[in-house]
Amino acid sequence: MKNIKYYLEKAQKEQWAIGQFNFSDFTQMKAIVEAGEKMKSPLILGTSEGESKFFGLQEAVALRDVLRKKSGLPIFLNLDHGKSFEYLKEAIDAGYDMVHLDGSKLSLEENIKITKEVVKYARKKGVTVEGEVGRIGNDASRLYSEKFVIKEEDLTKPEDAFRFLKETKADLLAVSIGNFHGIEISGIDPNLKLDVLKEVREKIGDKFLVLHGGSGTPEEDITGAIKLGIVKININTELRLAFSGNLRRFLNSNKEEIAPYKFLVDSKDSVERLVERKINLFGSADKA
């Protein structure tokens, strides 16, 4: 199987993006992979620190291997929003394909310092590293009832992105361009600042760029961001909403049902359909 960098390069050249779809239980994981099979798309399976601590690092790796072998798909596993070198080292040692250091709350100097440590260790294991410059705030498990306000100081500065990539040699960079974790209650978030993305792209050249907080982003902004160099898009909140919403509806109308394999079917199907739609939007269908 070709490695993740092959697919990132292919996505960049052909102007499409690979979806990272987060999971915290096997029902979600299975739904994501079955959507990928149907659409013949490469996939990145993501677990945040919290999700991975619930699911288990080694368990996630073992099931990735099973699903990769069974489906024949290029499936990659990413540790999303790791906060420390120590935890990313655990994920690397467990067998993750990729790790993301979220140094957004650190000074640029400290962010660079820790990312360099991660890159040095990951290189020995053939693991891909994603860094982050700018602050992509908020909570991926929340709906926001009021319009979310993006602070200008949190946006990625092109010169900081250039310095970060030059000094750390990270493989990918997550940027703050008006995106945020979570989703507004309307289901549609504010527009991305594509002018900021364009400035970052012009400064850093052909480095791989990542869009976090893809849930709720207007579709025209997604396609615009891909044209400007985004090659990886993270989706989590919409998956959580699809899963939990269908589970609540089923249990509320079937109060005597106690068999999980029965009451999880609607939730699984809703996640699968959502992933199929995102794959179509990102342009990764038939790219496996």
NUSE-488689 format. One record per residue (C-alpha): residue in one letter; z, x, y. Coordinates in steps of 0.05 Angstrom, whole numbers, plus 32768, in hexadecimal, padded with zeros to 4 digits. Layout:
AZXY ...
//
This chain:
M800080008000 K7FEF80198045 N802980278074 I803E7FFF80B2 K801C803080E2 Y7FD9802180C2 Y7FE17FD780D2 L7FFB7FE58119 E7FBE80118127 K7F907FDC8109 A7FB17FA68133 Q7FAB7FCF8172 K7F627FDF8165 E7F4F7F978154 Q7F7D7F768186 W7FAC7F4D815A A7FF67F52814C I80237F548110 G805B7F20810F Q80A27F348101 F80C67EF880E4 N81117EFC80DD F81397EDF80A4 S81817EDA808E D817A7EB7804A F81487EB98010 T812C7E74801F Q81137E8C8063 M80FB7ECE8045 K80D37EAB800F A80B47E7A8041 I809D7EB4806E V807D7ED98034 E805B7E9A8018 A803D7E8E805D G80247ED6805E E80057ECD8019 K7FE17E8E802F M7FC77EAF806F K7FBA7EF4804F S7FE27F158087 P800C7F54808A L80557F438098 I80927F6380B6 L80D37F44809D G810C7F4E80CE T81577F4E80CA S81857F588105 E81C67F7D80FB G81E97F3A80F2 E81B47F1F80C3 S81B47F5E809A K81FF7F608094 F81FE7F198079 F81C37F23804B G81CF7F6C8036 L81A47FA98046 Q81987FBB7FFE E818C7F737FEA A81577F6C8021 V81347FAB8008 A81367F957FBF L81187F517FD0 R80E47F6F7FFD D80CE7F997FC1 V80CB7F5C7F94 L80A47F327FC6 R80757F6B7FD8 K80647F767F8E K805D7F2C7F7F S80337F1A7FBC G800A7F5A7FC1 L80147F57800D P80257F90803B I806C7F7B804A F80997FA68075 L80E37FA08083 N81007FAE80C8 L81497FB580DE D81467F8F8120 H81747F9E815C G819D7FD5813C K81D27FEB816D S81E7802F8151 F81CB806C812E E81FD806180F6 Y81E5801C80E4 L819C802E80E9 K81A9806880BB E81C680378088 A8187800D808C I815A804A8085 D818180628049 A817E801D802A G8131801F802D Y811D7FF9806C D80D580098083 M80E6800480CD V8123800580FA H812C7FEE8142 L8160800E816F D81747FDE81A6 G818D800C81DC S81807FDA8214 K81C97FD8822A L81CD8024822E S81B780518266 L8170806B825D E818C80B0824F E81BB80978218 N8185806A81FC I815780A781F6 K818D80D281D7 I819E80A1819F T8156808E8192 K814580D78189 E817B80DC8154 V815F809F8130 V811780B98133 K812C80FD8118 Y814F80DE80DD A811A80A880D0 R80E180DC80CF K810180FD8093 K80FD80BB806D G80B980A48086 V80D7806A80AC T80B9804E80EC V80E48048812A E80E180148162 G8105802181A4 E81137FF481DF V81107FFF822A G81247FC8825B R81547F918249 I813F7F56821D G817C7F2B8222 N819F7EEF8204 D81AB7ED181C0 A81757EC1818D S819F7E888171 R81A47E6281B3 L817E7E2C81D7 Y81837E308223 S81897DEE8248 E817A7E0C828C K813E7E3582A0 F814A7E7E828D V81467EAF82C7 I81297EF482BA K81487F2B82E4 E81177F5D8302 E81457F9782F2 D81427F8682A8 L80F67F8D82A4 T80DA7FCC8284 K80C7800182B7 P8086802582A5 E80A3806982B7 D80E0805D828B A80B480478251 F808980868259 R80C680B4825B F80E780918220 L80AA809781F2 K809C80DF8207 E80E280F681F9 T80F480CD81BB K80B080CB8197 A80C280848181 D80888060815E L808E801D8181 L80AC800481C2 A80C97FBF81CF V80C07FAB8217 S80E07F7A8247 I80AA7F53826B G80CB7F108276 N80D97F03822D F811F7EF38214 H81447EE281D4 G81517E9881C8 I81267E6081E3 E81297E2D821B I813A7DE78203 S80F57DCF8217 G80D87DFC81E1 I80AD7E228213 D80C87E608236 P80B27E7B827A N80727EA2827E L80717EEB826D K80667F1D82A5 L80247F38828A D801B7F6182C9 V80587F8A82B5 L803D7F92826F K7FFB7FAA828C E801F7FDE82B7 V80467FF7827B R80087FFB8250 E7FE380238286 K801D8054828B I802A80618241 G7FE3805E8225 D7FD6804781DE K801E804681C5 F8033800A819A L80557FD281C2 V80827F9B81A8 L80927F5681C3 H80D97F3D81B2 G80EE7EF681BD G80AA7ED981AB S80C77E95819C G80B37E6181D0 T80837E9081F4 P80467E6B820E E800B7E7681DF E7FDD7E8F8217 D80127EC48228 I80147EDA81DF T7FC87EE481DC G7FC97F058221 A80007F35820A I7FD97F4881CC K7F9C7F5881F6 L7FC87F868220 G7FE17FAD81E4 I80197F8781C1 V80127F958176 K80537F77815B I80747F35816E N80B97F208158 I80C97ED88146 N81107EC18134 T812A7E86815D E80F17E57814B L80FB7E678102 R81457E588108 L81377E16812B A81047E0180F7 F81327E1380BD S81737DF580D9 G81537DB780F7 N81327DA280B6 L81717DB2808F R819B7D8580BC R81697D4C80B8 F81677D4E806C L81B27D528063 N81BF7D1A8096 S81907CEB8071 N81A27D02802A K81EE7D07802E E81F87D057FE2 E81C87D3E7FD2 I81EC7D7E7FBD A81B57DA87F9D P819F7DDF7FCE Y815C7DE87FAC K814D7DA07FC0 F81687D9E8006 L814A7DE1801A V81027DCD800B D80F47DAD804F S81137DE98073 K80EA7E1A804B D80A97DF38057 S80B67DEF80A2 V80C17E3A80A7 E80827E47807E R80577E1A80AB L80737E3B80EA V80637E8180D0 E801C7E6B80BF R80137E538107 K802D7E948124 I80007EBD80F7 N7FC47E968110 L7FDB7EA08158 F7FE77EEA814F G7FA37EF4812D S7FBE7F1780EF A7FA17EE680BC D7F737F098089 K7F8B7F4E80A0 A7FB47F5F8062 
//
